[in-house]
Every structure is written in C-alpha cells, then in structure tokens.
Amino acid sequence: MRADIHNHTCHFSPDAKMKSDELINAAIANGIDVAGITENYEYDNPDPEDTVQTFDIDDYNRRFEEWKRSCPPSLKLIKGIEFGYQSHIVPVINRIAESNDFDIVILSSHLFRGRDVYFLGEHYKDTSK
C-alpha cells in the first residue's frame, strides 16, 4: 500500500496551491492507494506577517464528503487536520479534534519565538542553534 497522508488544498490552506480534484488526480497518477487531506489550522497565530489559517470546520466537513464521493474506488481519501501546536491552545485543539470525525490529527510546531518558521528568512540567520 502506498499512502500520502499529509496534504493540503488551496480550498482551506493558504499555503497550498492544489485544488482537491488536482490532488486526487495526482494521487491516482502516482499510484497512491490512500491520500489524506490534513488542512492547516493555525489558531491564535501571533506572526504579524502570516496569513490567517483557520477556517470553517463545518464547511470543510461538507466539502470533504463531496471530494470523497467524487473519488474513484481505487483511492481511499481520509480526512484530517494539522494543528499548529501552542501549549495555550490545547483546549481548543482537543475540542475541535474530539467533536469531529477526523481520521488523522497532526500537531506541528510552526512557530519559533512567535514567528512562523516558513517566513523566517533573514530574521534568524544569525541565531545560534
């Protein structure tokens, strides 16, 4: 079995470029048996340069069901979410994760000193390990 379970779509993750149908077609073309969509959910992101990365979870659930119905039987589509972990938002993460039927939940540390590491660039070039 070939699986790729950490994917984002441009429908809900601002850092993604692929639409759901493009993701499904690419997975099939590459012989993937299981594809997971784990949209980014960055609650209370303090980075002033970052884009808002939260979304309407109910809308995501509805759209995912549409994507799943359009998926051919050769591809199993699984629903997930990727939370940007911060210790003070654990209650929010738990509430969302427990009240939805996610197949996978990813916790990622995207922030370093309040900045999204994706946008660090020159900001930390002289920072020691």
MMTF fields as JSON, N, C-alpha, C and O atoms, coordinates in Angstrom:
{
  "mmtfVersion": "1.0.0",
  "mmtfProducer": "UNKNOWN",
  "numBonds": 515,
  "numAtoms": 516,
  "numGroups": 129,
  "numChains": 1,
  "numModels": 1,
  "chainsPerModel": [1],
  "groupsPerChain": [129],
  "chainIdList": ["A"],
  "bondAtomList": [4, 2, 8, 6, 12, 10, 16, 14, 20, 18, 24, 22, 28, 26, 32, 30, 36, 34, 40, 38, 44, 42, 48, 46, 52, 50, 56, 54, 60, 58, 64, 62, 68, 66, 72, 70, 76, 74, 80, 78, 84, 82, 88, 86, 92, 90, 96, 94, 100, 98, 104, 102, 108, 106, 112, 110, 116, 114, 120, 118, 124, 122, 128, 126, 132, 130, 136, 134, 140, 138, 144, 142, 148, 146, 152, 150, 156, 154, 160, 158, 164, 162, 168, 166, 172, 170, 176, 174, 180, 178, 184, 182, 188, 186, 192, 190, 196, 194, 200, 198, 204, 202, 208, 206, 212, 210, 216, 214, 220, 218, 224, 222, 228, 226, 232, 230, 236, 234, 240, 238, 244, 242, 248, 246, 252, 250, 256, 254, 260, 258, 264, 262, 268, 266, 272, 270, 276, 274, 280, 278, 284, 282, 288, 286, 292, 290, 296, 294, 300, 298, 304, 302, 308, 306, 312, 310, 316, 314, 320, 318, 324, 322, 328, 326, 332, 330, 336, 334, 340, 338, 344, 342, 348, 346, 352, 350, 356, 354, 360, 358, 364, 362, 368, 366, 372, 370, 376, 374, 380, 378, 384, 382, 388, 386, 392, 390, 396, 394, 400, 398, 404, 402, 408, 406, 412, 410, 416, 414, 420, 418, 424, 422, 428, 426, 432, 430, 436, 434, 440, 438, 444, 442, 448, 446, 452, 450, 456, 454, 460, 458, 464, 462, 468, 466, 472, 470, 476, 474, 480, 478, 484, 482, 488, 486, 492, 490, 496, 494, 500, 498, 504, 502, 508, 506, 512, 510],
  "bondOrderList": [1, 1, 1, 1, 1, 1, 1, 1, 1, 1, 1, 1, 1, 1, 1, 1, 1, 1, 1, 1, 1, 1, 1, 1, 1, 1, 1, 1, 1, 1, 1, 1, 1, 1, 1, 1, 1, 1, 1, 1, 1, 1, 1, 1, 1, 1, 1, 1, 1, 1, 1, 1, 1, 1, 1, 1, 1, 1, 1, 1, 1, 1, 1, 1, 1, 1, 1, 1, 1, 1, 1, 1, 1, 1, 1, 1, 1, 1, 1, 1, 1, 1, 1, 1, 1, 1, 1, 1, 1, 1, 1, 1, 1, 1, 1, 1, 1, 1, 1, 1, 1, 1, 1, 1, 1, 1, 1, 1, 1, 1, 1, 1, 1, 1, 1, 1, 1, 1, 1, 1, 1, 1, 1, 1, 1, 1, 1, 1],
  "groupList": [{"groupName": "MET", "atomNameList": ["N", "CA", "C", "O"], "elementList": ["N", "C", "C", "O"], "formalChargeList": [0, 0, 0, 0], "bondAtomList": [1, 0, 2, 1, 3, 2], "bondOrderList": [1, 1, 2], "singleLetterCode": "M", "chemCompType": "L-PEPTIDE LINKING"}, {"groupName": "ARG", "atomNameList": ["N", "CA", "C", "O"], "elementList": ["N", "C", "C", "O"], "formalChargeList": [0, 0, 0, 0], "bondAtomList": [1, 0, 2, 1, 3, 2], "bondOrderList": [1, 1, 2], "singleLetterCode": "R", "chemCompType": "L-PEPTIDE LINKING"}, {"groupName": "ALA", "atomNameList": ["N", "CA", "C", "O"], "elementList": ["N", "C", "C", "O"], "formalChargeList": [0, 0, 0, 0], "bondAtomList": [1, 0, 2, 1, 3, 2], "bondOrderList": [1, 1, 2], "singleLetterCode": "A", "chemCompType": "L-PEPTIDE LINKING"}, {"groupName": "ASP", "atomNameList": ["N", "CA", "C", "O"], "elementList": ["N", "C", "C", "O"], "formalChargeList": [0, 0, 0, 0], "bondAtomList": [1, 0, 2, 1, 3, 2], "bondOrderList": [1, 1, 2], "singleLetterCode": "D", "chemCompType": "L-PEPTIDE LINKING"}, {"groupName": "ILE", "atomNameList": ["N", "CA", "C", "O"], "elementList": ["N", "C", "C", "O"], "formalChargeList": [0, 0, 0, 0], "bondAtomList": [1, 0, 2, 1, 3, 2], "bondOrderList": [1, 1, 2], "singleLetterCode": "I", "chemCompType": "L-PEPTIDE LINKING"}, {"groupName": "HIS", "atomNameList": ["N", "CA", "C", "O"], "elementList": ["N", "C", "C", "O"], "formalChargeList": [0, 0, 0, 0], "bondAtomList": [1, 0, 2, 1, 3, 2], "bondOrderList": [1, 1, 2], "singleLetterCode": "H", "chemCompType": "L-PEPTIDE LINKING"}, {"groupName": "ASN", "atomNameList": ["N", "CA", "C", "O"], "elementList": ["N", "C", "C", "O"], "formalChargeList": [0, 0, 0, 0], "bondAtomList": [1, 0, 2, 1, 3, 2], "bondOrderList": [1, 1, 2], "singleLetterCode": "N", "chemCompType": "L-PEPTIDE LINKING"}, {"groupName": "THR", "atomNameList": ["N", "CA", "C", "O"], "elementList": ["N", "C", "C", "O"], "formalChargeList": [0, 0, 0, 0], "bondAtomList": [1, 0, 2, 1, 3, 2], "bondOrderList": [1, 1, 2], "singleLetterCode": "T", "chemCompType": "L-PEPTIDE LINKING"}, {"groupName": "CYS", "atomNameList": ["N", "CA", "C", "O"], "elementList": ["N", "C", "C", "O"], "formalChargeList": [0, 0, 0, 0], "bondAtomList": [1, 0, 2, 1, 3, 2], "bondOrderList": [1, 1, 2], "singleLetterCode": "C", "chemCompType": "L-PEPTIDE LINKING"}, {"groupName": "PHE", "atomNameList": ["N", "CA", "C", "O"], "elementList": ["N", "C", "C", "O"], "formalChargeList": [0, 0, 0, 0], "bondAtomList": [1, 0, 2, 1, 3, 2], "bondOrderList": [1, 1, 2], "singleLetterCode": "F", "chemCompType": "L-PEPTIDE LINKING"}, {"groupName": "SER", "atomNameList": ["N", "CA", "C", "O"], "elementList": ["N", "C", "C", "O"], "formalChargeList": [0, 0, 0, 0], "bondAtomList": [1, 0, 2, 1, 3, 2], "bondOrderList": [1, 1, 2], "singleLetterCode": "S", "chemCompType": "L-PEPTIDE LINKING"}, {"groupName": "PRO", "atomNameList": ["N", "CA", "C", "O"], "elementList": ["N", "C", "C", "O"], "formalChargeList": [0, 0, 0, 0], "bondAtomList": [1, 0, 2, 1, 3, 2], "bondOrderList": [1, 1, 2], "singleLetterCode": "P", "chemCompType": "L-PEPTIDE LINKING"}, {"groupName": "LYS", "atomNameList": ["N", "CA", "C", "O"], "elementList": ["N", "C", "C", "O"], "formalChargeList": [0, 0, 0, 0], "bondAtomList": [1, 0, 2, 1, 3, 2], "bondOrderList": [1, 1, 2], "singleLetterCode": "K", "chemCompType": "L-PEPTIDE LINKING"}, {"groupName": "GLU", "atomNameList": ["N", "CA", "C", "O"], "elementList": ["N", "C", "C", "O"], "formalChargeList": [0, 0, 0, 0], "bondAtomList": [1, 0, 2, 1, 3, 2], "bondOrderList": [1, 1, 2], "singleLetterCode": "E", "chemCompType": "L-PEPTIDE LINKING"}, {"groupName": "LEU", "atomNameList": ["N", "CA", "C", "O"], "elementList": ["N", "C", "C", "O"], "formalChargeList": [0, 0, 0, 0], "bondAtomList": [1, 0, 2, 1, 3, 2], "bondOrderList": [1, 1, 2], "singleLetterCode": "L", "chemCompType": "L-PEPTIDE LINKING"}, {"groupName": "GLY", "atomNameList": ["N", "CA", "C", "O"], "elementList": ["N", "C", "C", "O"], "formalChargeList": [0, 0, 0, 0], "bondAtomList": [1, 0, 2, 1, 3, 2], "bondOrderList": [1, 1, 2], "singleLetterCode": "G", "chemCompType": "PEPTIDE LINKING"}, {"groupName": "VAL", "atomNameList": ["N", "CA", "C", "O"], "elementList": ["N", "C", "C", "O"], "formalChargeList": [0, 0, 0, 0], "bondAtomList": [1, 0, 2, 1, 3, 2], "bondOrderList": [1, 1, 2], "singleLetterCode": "V", "chemCompType": "L-PEPTIDE LINKING"}, {"groupName": "TYR", "atomNameList": ["N", "CA", "C", "O"], "elementList": ["N", "C", "C", "O"], "formalChargeList": [0, 0, 0, 0], "bondAtomList": [1, 0, 2, 1, 3, 2], "bondOrderList": [1, 1, 2], "singleLetterCode": "Y", "chemCompType": "L-PEPTIDE LINKING"}, {"groupName": "GLN", "atomNameList": ["N", "CA", "C", "O"], "elementList": ["N", "C", "C", "O"], "formalChargeList": [0, 0, 0, 0], "bondAtomList": [1, 0, 2, 1, 3, 2], "bondOrderList": [1, 1, 2], "singleLetterCode": "Q", "chemCompType": "L-PEPTIDE LINKING"}, {"groupName": "TRP", "atomNameList": ["N", "CA", "C", "O"], "elementList": ["N", "C", "C", "O"], "formalChargeList": [0, 0, 0, 0], "bondAtomList": [1, 0, 2, 1, 3, 2], "bondOrderList": [1, 1, 2], "singleLetterCode": "W", "chemCompType": "L-PEPTIDE LINKING"}],
  "groupTypeList": [0, 1, 2, 3, 4, 5, 6, 5, 7, 8, 5, 9, 10, 11, 3, 2, 12, 0, 12, 10, 3, 13, 14, 4, 6, 2, 2, 4, 2, 6, 15, 4, 3, 16, 2, 15, 4, 7, 13, 6, 17, 13, 17, 3, 6, 11, 3, 11, 13, 3, 7, 16, 18, 7, 9, 3, 4, 3, 3, 17, 6, 1, 1, 9, 13, 13, 19, 12, 1, 10, 8, 11, 11, 10, 14, 12, 14, 4, 12, 15, 4, 13, 9, 15, 17, 18, 10, 5, 4, 16, 11, 16, 4, 6, 1, 4, 2, 13, 10, 6, 3, 9, 3, 4, 16, 4, 14, 10, 10, 5, 14, 9, 1, 15, 1, 3, 16, 17, 9, 14, 15, 13, 5, 17, 12, 3, 7, 10, 12],
  "groupIdList": [1, 2, 3, 4, 5, 6, 7, 8, 9, 10, 11, 12, 13, 14, 15, 16, 17, 18, 19, 20, 21, 22, 23, 24, 25, 26, 27, 28, 29, 30, 31, 32, 33, 34, 35, 36, 37, 38, 39, 40, 41, 42, 43, 44, 45, 46, 47, 48, 49, 50, 51, 52, 53, 54, 55, 56, 57, 58, 59, 60, 61, 62, 63, 64, 65, 66, 67, 68, 69, 70, 71, 72, 73, 74, 75, 76, 77, 78, 79, 80, 81, 82, 83, 84, 85, 86, 87, 88, 89, 90, 91, 92, 93, 94, 95, 96, 97, 98, 99, 100, 101, 102, 103, 104, 105, 106, 107, 108, 109, 110, 111, 112, 113, 114, 115, 116, 117, 118, 119, 120, 121, 122, 123, 124, 125, 126, 127, 128, 129],
  "secStructList": [7, 7, 3, 3, 3, 3, 3, 7, 7, 6, 6, 6, 7, 6, 6, 7, 7, 7, 7, 2, 2, 2, 2, 2, 2, 2, 2, 2, 2, 6, 6, 7, 1, 3, 3, 3, 3, 3, 3, 3, 3, 5, 6, 6, 7, 7, 7, 6, 6, 1, 7, 7, 5, 7, 7, 7, 2, 2, 2, 2, 2, 2, 2, 2, 2, 2, 2, 2, 2, 2, 1, 7, 6, 6, 7, 3, 3, 3, 3, 3, 3, 3, 3, 3, 7, 7, 4, 4, 4, 2, 2, 2, 2, 2, 2, 2, 2, 2, 6, 1, 7, 7, 1, 3, 3, 3, 3, 3, 7, 7, 3, 3, 6, 6, 3, 3, 4, 4, 4, 7, 4, 4, 4, 4, 6, 6, 7, 7, 7],
  "xCoordList": [0.84, 0.0, 0.885, 1.855, 0.548, 1.253, 0.305, -0.819, 0.782, -0.059, 0.693, 1.903, -0.043, 0.461, -0.605, -1.645, -0.343, -1.409, -1.24, -1.955, -0.309, -0.112, -0.17, 0.851, -1.397, -1.626, -2.573, -3.435, -2.394, -3.261, -3.868, -3.296, -5.022, -5.621, -5.741, -5.752, -5.83, -5.978, -7.373, -7.625, -8.269, -9.613, -9.606, -10.413, -8.678, -8.672, -7.307, -7.238, -6.229, -4.89, -4.248, -3.981, -3.995, -3.477, -2.084, -1.676, -1.354, -0.026, -0.062, 0.989, -1.242, -1.375, -1.727, -2.318, -1.356, -1.643, -2.581, -3.118, -2.781, -3.533, -4.994, -5.303, -5.891, -7.311, -7.524, -6.678, -8.648, -8.926, -8.909, -8.351, -9.508, -9.527, -8.129, -7.814, -7.282, -5.895, -5.137, -4.347, -5.378, -4.736, -5.163, -4.325, -6.44, -6.958, -6.363, -5.913, -6.356, -5.804, -4.314, -3.834, -3.569, -2.128, -1.875, -0.956, -2.678, -2.52, -2.741, -1.963, -3.786, -4.085, -2.961, -2.509, -2.513, -1.446, -0.145, 0.663, 0.062, 1.303, 1.148, 2.032, 0.052, -0.136, -0.368, -0.048, -0.911, -1.2, -2.518, -3.498, -2.532, -3.741, -4.572, -5.8, -3.882, -4.544, -3.984, -2.773, -4.881, -4.466, -5.194, -6.417, -4.437, -5.024, -4.991, -3.994, -6.075, -6.11, -6.106, -7.033, -5.054, -4.866, -4.661, -3.533, -5.759, -5.685, -5.079, -5.287, -4.317, -3.687, -4.724, -5.602, -4.607, -5.468, -4.564, -4.152, -4.264, -3.349, -4.144, -4.316, -4.623, -5.415, -4.502, -3.48, -4.861, -4.136, -2.681, -1.779, -2.465, -1.116, -0.666, -1.307, 0.429, 0.85, 1.717, 2.044, 2.099, 3.013, 2.313, 1.336, 2.804, 2.138, 2.251, 1.458, 3.23, 3.409, 2.648, 2.559, 2.11, 1.45, -0.003, -0.603, -0.546, -1.953, -2.793, -2.293, -4.046, -4.948, -5.114, -5.407, -4.93, -5.033, -6.041, -5.77, -7.173, -8.279, -9.392, -9.383, -10.316, -11.392, -12.619, -12.565, -13.72, -14.989, -14.934, -14.985, -14.832, -14.694, -15.923, -15.788, -17.117, -18.327, -18.297, -18.702, -17.818, -17.686, -16.671, -16.899, -15.56, -14.546, -15.143, -14.926, -15.885, -16.51, -17.444, -17.435, -18.247, -19.161, -18.393, -18.702, -17.397, -16.622, -15.858, -15.772, -15.305, -14.573, -15.485, -15.072, -16.705, -17.653, -17.913, -18.056, -17.978, -18.124, -16.903, -17.033, -15.718, -14.482, -14.426, -14.039, -14.813, -14.78, -15.731, -15.392, -16.923, -17.884, -17.371, -17.688, -16.589, -16.08, -14.824, -14.331, -14.326, -13.095, -13.382, -14.353, -12.548, -12.749, -12.425, -11.683, -12.967, -12.743, -11.271, -10.91, -10.43, -9.007, -8.245, -7.116, -8.847, -8.189, -9.046, -10.212, -8.455, -9.128, -8.717, -7.531, -9.692, -9.44, -9.75, -10.849, -8.788, -9.011, -8.941, -8.189, -9.751, -9.89, -9.075, -9.112, -8.338, -7.553, -7.442, -8.06, -6.642, -6.383, -4.976, -4.514, -4.307, -2.976, -3.045, -3.179, -2.951, -2.977, -1.575, -0.616, -1.466, -0.241, -0.249, -1.041, 0.634, 0.61, 1.206, 2.276, 0.475, 0.95, 0.317, -0.867, 1.074, 0.581, -0.702, -1.551, -0.857, -2.037, -3.319, -4.404, -3.222, -4.436, -4.835, -5.699, -4.218, -4.56, -6.067, -6.628, -6.744, -8.194, -8.948, -9.906, -8.528, -9.166, -8.895, -9.803, -7.652, -7.28, -8.11, -8.679, -8.175, -8.929, -10.408, -11.012, -10.987, -12.416, -12.702, -13.656, -11.878, -12.098, -11.837, -12.616, -10.752, -10.404, -11.453, -11.796, -11.958, -12.919, -14.331, -15.128, -14.644, -16.005, -16.133, -17.163, -15.093, -15.119, -14.634, -13.954, -14.991, -14.637, -13.384, -13.403, -12.292, -11.035, -10.429, -10.477, -9.863, -9.122, -7.71, -7.102, -7.2, -5.839, -5.775, -6.387, -5.025, -4.782, -3.276, -2.607, -2.759, -1.331, -1.134, -1.857, -0.157, 0.253, 1.627, 2.548, 1.768, 3.044, 3.462, 2.63, 4.753, 5.308, 5.773, 6.845, 4.972, 5.302, 5.933, 6.457, 5.888, 6.351, 7.67, 7.927, 8.491, 9.722, 9.767, 9.869, 9.691, 9.66, 8.551, 8.748, 7.391, 6.232, 6.211, 5.35, 7.133, 7.181, 7.031, 7.561, 6.308, 6.154, 7.482, 8.0, 8.04, 9.358, 9.364, 10.423, 8.213, 8.112, 8.541, 9.074, 8.309, 8.598, 9.867, 10.113, 10.66, 11.809, 12.816, 13.234, 13.205, 14.16, 15.333, 16.063, 15.511, 16.644, 16.474, 17.441, 15.274, 15.012, 15.909, 16.274, 16.265, 17.024, 18.322, 18.845, 18.858, 20.078, 21.262, 22.137, 21.311, 22.406, 22.059, 22.83, 20.919, 20.515, 21.307, 21.411, 21.857, 22.613, 21.666, 20.482, 22.202, 21.383, 20.901, 20.191],
  "yCoordList": [-1.176, 0.0, 1.239, 1.322, 2.185, 3.467, 4.545, 4.687, 5.301, 6.325, 7.645, 7.679, 8.709, 10.06, 10.765, 11.163, 10.916, 11.371, 12.798, 13.213, 13.546, 14.939, 15.84, 16.16, 16.241, 17.086, 18.217, 18.083, 19.333, 20.487, 20.862, 20.573, 21.504, 22.039, 23.556, 24.099, 24.222, 25.673, 26.1, 27.287, 25.14, 25.464, 25.928, 26.769, 25.366, 25.679, 26.055, 26.641, 25.741, 26.063, 27.098, 26.809, 28.308, 29.376, 29.119, 29.787, 28.169, 27.87, 26.772, 26.376, 26.278, 25.21, 25.81, 26.887, 25.1, 25.559, 24.612, 24.978, 23.413, 22.388, 22.35, 22.44, 22.215, 22.012, 20.534, 19.697, 20.221, 18.839, 17.875, 16.782, 18.26, 17.36, 17.153, 16.066, 18.181, 18.031, 17.08, 16.259, 17.191, 16.305, 14.856, 13.955, 14.64, 13.288, 12.718, 11.572, 13.506, 13.038, 12.748, 11.768, 13.603, 13.377, 12.108, 11.349, 11.878, 10.662, 9.425, 8.473, 9.433, 8.29, 8.091, 6.967, 9.184, 9.105, 8.573, 7.989, 8.772, 8.326, 7.019, 6.643, 6.339, 5.026, 5.055, 4.089, 6.132, 6.242, 5.526, 5.7, 4.723, 3.996, 4.761, 4.675, 5.517, 6.273, 7.693, 7.894, 8.672, 10.078, 10.762, 10.682, 11.42, 12.17, 13.655, 14.183, 14.318, 15.776, 16.276, 16.021, 16.988, 17.481, 18.989, 19.479, 19.708, 21.159, 21.815, 21.369, 22.897, 23.654, 24.434, 25.087, 24.355, 25.128, 25.769, 25.12, 27.034, 27.776, 28.737, 29.904, 28.252, 29.067, 29.989, 29.545, 31.262, 32.241, 32.39, 32.442, 32.456, 32.628, 34.075, 34.999, 34.287, 35.652, 36.313, 37.492, 35.598, 36.145, 37.226, 36.94, 38.464, 39.556, 39.436, 40.035, 38.67, 38.527, 37.336, 37.18, 36.515, 35.288, 35.568, 36.532, 34.724, 34.834, 34.06, 33.155, 34.415, 33.698, 32.277, 32.076, 31.309, 29.923, 29.151, 28.033, 29.736, 28.993, 28.993, 29.797, 28.114, 28.003, 27.422, 26.961, 27.45, 26.922, 25.386, 24.805, 24.753, 23.292, 22.597, 21.575, 23.13, 22.521, 22.552, 21.59, 23.657, 23.754, 22.733, 22.075, 22.605, 21.606, 20.201, 19.42, 19.873, 18.547, 18.288, 17.201, 19.29, 19.147, 18.966, 18.084, 19.809, 19.739, 18.421, 17.827, 17.97, 16.703, 15.563, 14.711, 15.535, 14.486, 14.537, 13.492, 15.731, 15.868, 15.3, 14.564, 15.645, 15.144, 13.626, 12.96, 13.093, 11.645, 10.933, 9.89, 11.503, 10.907, 10.93, 10.037, 11.934, 12.04, 11.197, 11.094, 10.609, 9.812, 8.429, 7.779, 7.981, 6.621, 5.571, 5.857, 4.371, 3.318, 2.947, 2.386, 3.248, 2.887, 3.753, 3.425, 4.847, 5.753, 5.929, 6.315, 5.641, 5.901, 7.291, 7.565, 8.161, 9.525, 9.603, 9.247, 10.066, 10.192, 11.659, 12.455, 11.984, 13.376, 13.623, 12.855, 14.715, 15.085, 16.576, 17.362, 16.937, 18.341, 18.437, 17.526, 19.53, 19.779, 21.039, 22.149, 20.849, 21.976, 22.523, 21.768, 23.849, 24.491, 24.483, 25.184, 23.689, 23.476, 24.669, 25.173, 25.1, 26.027, 25.544, 25.207, 25.508, 24.905, 25.566, 24.884, 26.867, 27.546, 27.268, 27.625, 26.641, 26.361, 24.883, 24.452, 24.119, 22.695, 22.481, 21.582, 23.263, 23.056, 23.242, 22.518, 24.196, 24.417, 23.23, 22.731, 22.781, 21.614, 20.403, 19.714, 20.146, 18.988, 19.085, 18.103, 20.267, 20.443, 20.165, 19.459, 20.717, 20.526, 19.076, 18.486, 18.505, 17.125, 16.131, 15.183, 16.349, 15.411, 15.564, 14.629, 16.716, 16.932, 16.733, 17.066, 16.193, 15.919, 14.497, 13.895, 13.977, 12.597, 12.521, 11.939, 13.12, 13.088, 11.686, 11.005, 11.273, 10.015, 10.202, 9.267, 11.409, 11.707, 13.143, 14.044, 13.344, 14.672, 14.828, 14.008, 15.888, 16.18, 17.416, 18.402, 17.358, 18.532, 18.935, 18.12, 20.175, 20.665, 21.92, 22.75, 22.046, 23.275, 24.151, 23.932, 25.131, 26.015, 27.324, 28.079, 27.596, 28.891, 28.773, 27.793, 29.794, 29.943, 31.388, 32.308, 31.578, 32.922, 33.791, 34.969, 33.165, 33.893, 34.146, 34.877, 33.561, 33.742, 32.385, 31.384, 32.36, 31.137, 30.838, 31.685, 29.656, 29.333, 29.385, 29.549, 29.248, 29.338, 30.721, 30.856, 31.749, 33.122, 33.687, 34.891, 32.841, 33.361, 34.064, 35.182, 33.436, 34.062, 34.651, 33.95, 35.937, 36.649, 36.918, 37.277, 36.752, 37.12, 36.399, 36.968, 35.148, 34.363, 33.808, 32.836, 34.391, 33.84, 33.821, 32.963, 34.744, 34.778, 34.152, 34.27, 33.494, 32.855, 31.557, 30.752, 31.363, 30.135, 28.964, 29.14, 27.755, 26.562, 26.467, 25.523],
  "zCoordList": [0.0, 0.0, 0.0, 0.754, -0.839, -0.89, -0.374, -0.855, 0.613, 1.233, 1.329, 1.551, 1.16, 1.378, 2.204, 1.68, 3.493, 4.392, 4.907, 5.819, 4.339, 4.777, 3.546, 2.937, 3.197, 2.026, 2.381, 3.25, 1.69, 1.871, 0.525, -0.527, 0.565, -0.655, -0.519, 0.585, -1.662, -1.634, -1.186, -0.978, -1.04, -0.567, 0.893, 1.287, 1.696, 3.126, 3.687, 4.768, 2.997, 3.491, 2.573, 1.406, 3.09, 2.229, 1.663, 0.713, 2.226, 1.69, 0.629, 0.124, 0.284, -0.717, -2.076, -2.162, -3.123, -4.474, -5.222, -6.267, -4.707, -5.409, -4.978, -3.789, -5.955, -5.664, -5.345, -5.659, -4.728, -4.325, -5.509, -5.403, -6.631, -7.79, -8.346, -8.831, -8.285, -8.734, -7.811, -8.275, -6.513, -5.549, -5.795, -5.817, -5.976, -6.228, -7.512, -7.531, -8.578, -9.855, -9.76, -10.329, -9.036, -8.859, -8.057, -8.365, -7.04, -6.229, -7.089, -7.021, -7.89, -8.762, -9.776, -9.997, -10.39, -11.4, -10.828, -11.55, -9.537, -8.899, -8.129, -7.358, -8.33, -7.715, -6.221, -5.527, -5.719, -4.286, -4.003, -4.728, -2.95, -2.549, -1.526, -1.518, -0.659, 0.405, 0.391, 0.47, 0.289, 0.328, 1.47, 1.586, 2.295, 3.399, 3.116, 2.625, 3.426, 3.356, 4.79, 5.558, 5.133, 6.503, 6.434, 6.476, 6.328, 6.171, 7.406, 8.534, 7.163, 8.242, 9.045, 8.482, 10.361, 11.255, 12.297, 13.259, 12.102, 12.974, 13.842, 13.49, 14.961, 15.873, 16.68, 17.203, 16.785, 17.593, 17.16, 17.996, 15.865, 15.327, 15.549, 15.047, 16.294, 16.617, 15.552, 15.689, 14.498, 13.5, 12.675, 11.982, 12.746, 12.016, 10.493, 9.766, 10.007, 8.559, 7.99, 6.772, 8.845, 8.394, 8.027, 8.503, 7.187, 6.832, 7.845, 8.513, 7.951, 8.85, 8.328, 7.149, 9.188, 8.765, 9.602, 10.039, 9.817, 10.404, 9.361, 8.428, 9.525, 8.546, 9.212, 10.352, 8.493, 8.974, 8.907, 7.822, 10.047, 10.113, 9.533, 8.861, 9.781, 9.226, 7.696, 7.044, 7.131, 5.675, 5.168, 4.152, 5.872, 5.498, 5.527, 4.6, 6.571, 6.659, 5.479, 4.9, 5.124, 3.975, 2.667, 1.866, 2.467, 1.22, 1.115, 0.04, 2.243, 2.214, 1.776, 0.989, 2.267, 1.861, 0.362, -0.272, -0.216, -1.671, -2.384, -3.363, -1.889, -2.501, -2.426, -3.386, -1.288, -1.083, -2.043, -2.602, -2.231, -3.171, -4.608, -5.393, -4.953, -6.324, -6.558, -7.682, -5.503, -5.568, -6.16, -5.772, -7.09, -7.601, -6.536, -5.596, -6.672, -5.663, -5.472, -4.438, -6.441, -6.341, -5.335, -4.972, -4.884, -3.948, -2.704, -2.785, -1.557, -0.283, 0.175, 0.361, 0.356, 0.803, 2.291, 2.718, 3.079, 4.518, 4.932, 4.369, 5.934, 6.384, 7.632, 8.593, 7.59, 8.748, 8.915, 8.196, 9.876, 10.169, 10.74, 11.427, 10.458, 11.018, 11.866, 11.35, 13.163, 14.082, 14.271, 14.427, 14.254, 14.678, 16.202, 16.832, 16.783, 18.233, 18.98, 18.641, 20.004, 21.021, 22.324, 22.348, 23.379, 24.623, 25.137, 25.711, 24.942, 25.492, 24.702, 25.163, 23.526, 22.753, 22.794, 22.03, 23.671, 23.791, 23.995, 23.369, 24.838, 24.966, 23.641, 23.37, 22.825, 21.518, 20.605, 19.941, 20.572, 19.752, 20.168, 19.321, 21.465, 21.959, 21.6, 21.169, 21.777, 21.476, 19.998, 19.671, 19.108, 17.667, 17.273, 16.525, 17.769, 17.402, 17.893, 17.186, 19.1, 19.678, 19.116, 19.19, 18.564, 18.069, 16.558, 15.971, 15.935, 14.502, 14.24, 15.071, 13.081, 12.754, 11.881, 10.797, 12.373, 11.635, 11.68, 12.705, 10.558, 10.519, 11.052, 11.572, 10.918, 11.377, 11.886, 11.313, 12.972, 13.521, 13.659, 14.288, 13.063, 13.121, 13.989, 13.85, 14.882, 15.652, 15.136, 15.12, 14.719, 14.195, 14.937, 15.303, 15.152, 15.735, 14.582, 14.019, 14.24, 13.13, 13.587, 12.768, 14.878, 15.382, 16.135, 16.834, 15.973, 16.729, 17.19, 16.379, 18.502, 19.09, 18.467, 18.17, 18.283, 17.793, 16.3, 15.811, 15.573, 14.115, 13.448, 13.928, 12.343, 11.56, 10.875, 10.147, 11.092, 10.534, 9.009, 8.403, 8.392, 6.941, 6.455, 5.353, 7.275, 6.885, 7.534, 7.458, 8.16, 8.898, 8.006, 8.307, 6.932, 6.022, 6.753, 7.455, 6.587, 7.177, 8.671, 9.343, 9.196, 10.585, 11.588, 12.617, 11.293, 12.263, 11.719, 12.265, 10.665, 10.063, 11.03, 10.904, 11.991, 12.948, 14.296, 15.248, 14.386, 15.63, 15.814, 14.888, 16.996, 17.243, 17.396, 17.682, 17.202, 17.376, 18.791, 19.139]
}
